[in-house]
Amino acid sequence: MAFINENYLKLQAGYLFPEIARRVKAFADARPDVASRIIRCGIGDVTEPLPAACIAALHKAVDEMGVRETFRGYGPEQGYDFLRNAIADNDYKARGVDIDPDEIFVSDGSKCDCGNLLDIFGPGNRVAMMDPVYPVYVDTNVMLGNAGDPDGKGGFDKLTYLPCTAENGFVPELPKEPVDLIYLCYPNNPTGAVATREQLQKWVDFALSCHAVIVYDAAYEAFISSPEIPHSIFEIPGARECAIELRSFSKNGGFTGLRCGFAVIPKTLKGYRRNGETYPFHALWLRNHTTKFNGVAYPVQRAAEALYSPEGKAQVKQLIAFYKENARLLKEALSSVGLLVNGYADASYLWVRGPSGATSWDLFDRILQHANIVTTPGSGFGAAGEGYFRLSAFNSRANIEEACRRLVDPVLFTPFK
């Protein structure tokens, strides 16, 4: 008989965002009179069209695919050289960071990379998670058996949780005990916080001291505007020996529908065999990537390359400015009714503390029912998110302005009994 992976049975009843969709559908079905008024500020999906430079590159690449002389079949699984070189030159060398093109692996998005990376880590690794945290980090570790059993508090008994609170600026303290795998995300999803160079140096030093690996999710780095904030973990001395970085074109280029991202795994990053010998993670990921993945479509990679052209860079800058203005408008509206708003300055998310006595799902239901706005409950990201909700700035300006008008309704944020 075929046995199942019983670790899946330890997962919560539903992934956070499908559960949100279920509740929104139930509300819309029950209230068809207001269904058309619902504004979705929950999931961080972009709304604005692709940059013109990408559209032109897509058309050109599709035309090439229609001619025998320029047709492309299977491409290199790791990504075409033209894109890997553009990434290395613009995202790393331009910032004084030494990353070779062959240390860059192009994929269909950082979400897939986040889960697939665990294939190259052996069983028994001690895993540290930020709390609150992007649910995919936790769920993929649960699926592989790294997380242990539910602890009755919304977490898992083998994970080391790193509380991110208003008191520590949503940048966690170092673990009290050694760990083997550390997940960090900055600018952070969901809190919108950023980490300074000094804070990241402490994490790199800690990882080096216990031979741990940092999985650093930098999917939102394009939203950083503060000049002192690093855009990459590899700007930190020592990171090449202890870190993997995940990037995405979803938010800076609007590629949520096209799907393209990349992982950076330095050849100097080593793991350990059970006999104590070291082995490069780069070689393991190369084998994994070329075995399980056939590469991102040629037209999509040409579109990603176009983001690094002078025209593409200017258009990305405009896109980021548009969404950041949305975030500023939301912040002003929420602050005007006395709520504590975090994030937004160097990120696309606002992390909002609700009134006293309110759980995150209480807030979700009240805001949906009274303002017809979809938010994301903070507790869906972990126990430390209880009492918060996340708002996404990814929306049209008209929707954001209307949301701001509704959010200042004093009924929404009166204390819960």
N, C-alpha and C positions, 0 to 999 in steps of 0.2 A: 504494500500500500504506500501511497505517496503522503509523506508527512508535511505539515505546514510549518512555517516559521512562526512559532507561538509568541515571539516578541511583539508581533503586530497586535496581538490581543491586549498588550499592555498600554497601547496608545489611548489617548482620550477618545471619547465617542466620535468626535469629528475634528478635522483640522479647522483652525480658527475661522478662516475666511469662508469656507463652505457653510459653517454654522451661522455666520453673519448673513450670508445669502439666503439661508433657509428662513431666518427670522424676518428678513426684509420682505421676502416673498409672502410669508404668512400675513404680515401687516398689510401689504398691498392688496392681497386677495380679500382681506377683511374690510379694507377701506378703499374700494376702487375710486371713490370720489376724490382722494388725495394722492393716488398712486402716481399720477403724472407730475406731482410737485416734489417727489423725492429727489434730493440732491445727495449724490454719493461722494462722501469725503473719507471713506474708509480705506479700501484697498488702494495702494499707491500705483495706480495705472495712469499713464500719461494720457493727455487728451488732445494735444496740439499736433498738427501734421509733421511729417518728417521734414528735416531741413532740405532746402532746395538742392543743395550739393549732393545729398544722398539720392534724391529722386533722379537727378541727371545721371549719377553713377549707375543706378539700378537699370535705367533705360539702356544705357550704353552696354552694360554687361549682358542684358537680355538679348540685345541685337547681336552681340558677339556669339552668343549661344545658338543663334539661328544661321550661322555661316560655318561651313565645314572647316575652313582655315583657322577660325578663332574659337571653335567649339571646345568646351571643357567637359571632360568626364569626371571620374574620380579625382579629387584633389588630395593634397597631403593632409593627413588626419590632424596634424598639429596646427594647420593653418598655412595659407600661402605666404611666401616670403614678403610680398609687398605689404601685407597687413602687419606681420610680425615686426618688420623693420620700422614701419610707421609708429607702432606702439612703443618700441624700444627707444626710438629717437625723441618722440614727443612727450610721452608720459614719464620717461625715466632719465635718459641722458640730458634732456633739457633742464632737469632738476638736479643734475649732478649725481645721478644714481647710476651705478654700473650694473645694468641688466642686459644680457646678450639676447638677441632675437630667438635663439634656440632654447632659451629658458621660458619662453612664452608659449602657452598652449591655447589656441583659439577654440572656443566651444560655443554651444547654443545658449549659454547663459550661466550666470554664477550659481543659480539655484541647483542646477544639475551637477555642477562641479562640487558644490558643497556636500552633496550626498555621495557622489562617486569617489571623492577623495578618501573616504573611509576605507575603501578597498585596499589601499596601500599601507594601512596601519593595522598592526596585529591585534589579536584579542588581549584583553586585560589592561589596556591603557586607561589611566586615570584621567578623566575628562573634566575640565573646568568650563562653566558656562556663565556668561553674564545673566543677570536677572533684574529687569525684564530682558527678553531675548527674542530674536527672530525664531519662530517656532520650528523652522526646518532644521536648525542646528540640533535641537533636542530630539525631534522625532526621528531623524536619520540615525542617531546614536541608539535610540530605543530599538529601532528595527534590527540593528546589528547585535543587540545584547549588551552594549556598553553601559547602559544607564541603570541596570538593575531593575528593581521592582518599584511600583508606585509607593510613595512614602506617606500617603494619606493627607498630605498638605499641598497637593497639586504638583509635586515634583517627583524625583526618582532617587532612590537611596544610594546609588553608586556615583551620582554626579556631584561635583563640587560646585556649589552655587556662589556666585560673586555678586552680592547685592549692589545695585546701582540706584542710589537714592539722591534726593535733593541735597542732603547733607554732604555727600561726597562729590557733588557736581555730576552725578551719573557716570563717573569714572571709578571703577571698583578698586578696592584695596587688594594687595597681593594675597594669594592663598596662604593659610597658616602652615599647610603641609605641601610637600612636592606633588606636582601633577605631571602628566605626560603630554596632554593635548589641551590647548587653550584657545577658546574662541573669543575674538575681539572684533568689533564692528564700529568704525568711525569714518565719517559722521554716522552716528548711531541710529539704527532702526530698532526700537521705536522712539527713543527719547529725543532724537535730534541733537544730542550732545556731541562735542568734539573733544579729542585728547591732545594735549600739548606735547611738544617734543620731549620735555622732561618726564612727563607721565609715561609716554611710550618707551623711553629709555629704561625706566624702572622695570617695565614688563619684559623688554628684551634681555636685560641683565638677569632677571629672575629665570626666564626660560633657559638661558645659557647655563645658569647655575645648577639646574636640575635636568639638563638635556631634554627639555620639552620642546614641542613645536607649537608655534602660534599660527592659527588659521585666521588671517586678517582680511575681513570683508570691507573693501573700500569702494563698494558699488556707488556710493553717493559723493565721492570725493570732488566731483565737479561743482558741488554746491558750496565748497569752502571759499570764503572770501577774505577771511582774516589772514593776513600775510604770515603770521607767526605759526600757523597751524600746518603741520606736515600733511601732504596729500598721500603719501605712501609710507608703509612701515619700513621700506628699504631706505628711506632717508635717515634712519636711525642706525648708528654704528653697531655692528654685530648682528643685524637682522638677517643678513644673508646666510648665517649659520643656524638660524632658528625659526624662520618664518616662511609661510606660503601666503601669497596675496591673491585675492579674488577681485576681479573687476567686471563691469558690465557696461554695455552701451544702451541699456534700457532707459535709463533716466536722463543721461546727458544728450543722447541722440534720438530718444523716442522710439527705441527698438523693441518695446515690449511685444509687438506683433511680428517683428522680423526675426528676433532671437539671435543675439550674438554677444559674447563676452570672452573673457580669457582668465586663465590662471597663470601665475608666475611661480615657478619652482626653481630656485637657484641650484646649480650643480654642486654647490658647497654645502647644501643641507643634507645632513646624514641622520639615519636612524640606526637602531641596534638590532642585531640578530640575537637569538637566545643564547648563543655562545659568547656574546660580548663583542663580536666583530661589528664594525660599522658598514653601512651600505647606503648609497645615495638614493634619496627619494625621487630624484629626477629620473633615474633609470626605471624605477618602478612605475612612475606615472606615464612615462613614454610607452612602456609596454601596455599598461592599462588603456591608455587613450587610443593607441593604434589597434588594439584588439576589440574594444567595445564601441568605438565611434568612427564614423566614416567622414567626418569633417562637415563644416558649415558650408552652405551653398555658395558657389562662386559669386553670384550677383550680390548676395548679402555681405560678403567680405569686401567687395568693391565699395559698397555703400558705407561700410564701417571705415574703410580707408579714407573715403571722402570727408569724414569728420575732421581729419587732420590737415586738410587743405586750408589755405587762407580763408576761402569762402566758408568752408565748413566750420572752422573755428569761430568765425564771426557769428554764424547762424546758431551754433551751440550756445555761445555767450548770450544771445538774445533769448533763446529758449529758457536758459537757467534764470535770467533776469525776470522773465515773465512769471515763472513759478515762484521765485523768491518774493516778488511783489504780492502774489497771492498769499503767501505765508505772512507777510507783513500786515496785510489787511485783516486776516483772521486773528493775528496776535492783538491788533489794536481793538478789535471788537470784543474779544474775550477778556482782555485786560480791563476794558471799560466797565465790565460787570463784576470786577473784583476777583477774577480767577488768576491763579498763578500759572503762567505759561512758560514752558521751557522749550528749547530747540529753536527752530525757525531762522536764526541768524546765519548759520552755516549749513542748513539742511532744508529738506523739503517737508519735514514733519513738525507738528506742534504736539507737545506732550503736556497735557492739561490736567491739573489737579482739580477734582470735583469738590462740591461742598461736603461738609461733615455729614457722616452717616450714610453716604452713598457708596454702594459697590459699583464696580465698573459696568456690570450688566444693568444695574439700576439706571445709571447714566445713559447707557446705550438706548434702553427702552424709552426713557423719558424724552430724550432728544429726538428719537425717531417719531414718537407718537405726537409730540407737541410742535416740533419744528420741522418734521419730515426730512431730517438730515441723518445720513448714515455715518457713524463714527466707528472706531475700532476700540473695543473694551481693553483697557490696560491689563487686566488680569489674564487676558488671553496670551500675553507675552511672558507670564510668570507671576509668582506670588508677590514680588516686589512692585508689580504694576497695579495692584489692587487700589481702587479709588481714583485711578487716572483714566483718561481716554486719549486716543491719538487721532489727530486730524491730518489729512493729507492735503497739501497745496496743489496737487495735480488735478486741475479742473479748469474749465473755461472761466474767463474773468466775470462773465455775467452770472454764472452759478456761484462763484465766490462772493460777489457783491450781494447777491440775494441771501446766501448763507449768513453773511455778516449781519444783515438786517434781522434775520430770524434769531440769531444767537444772542442778541442783546435783550431778548424778551426776559424780563425779570422772573417769570414763572419757572424758567428752565432750571435755574441754579439756586433755588431756595433750598434750605437744609432739608435733608430727608429725615424722617422720624424713625 
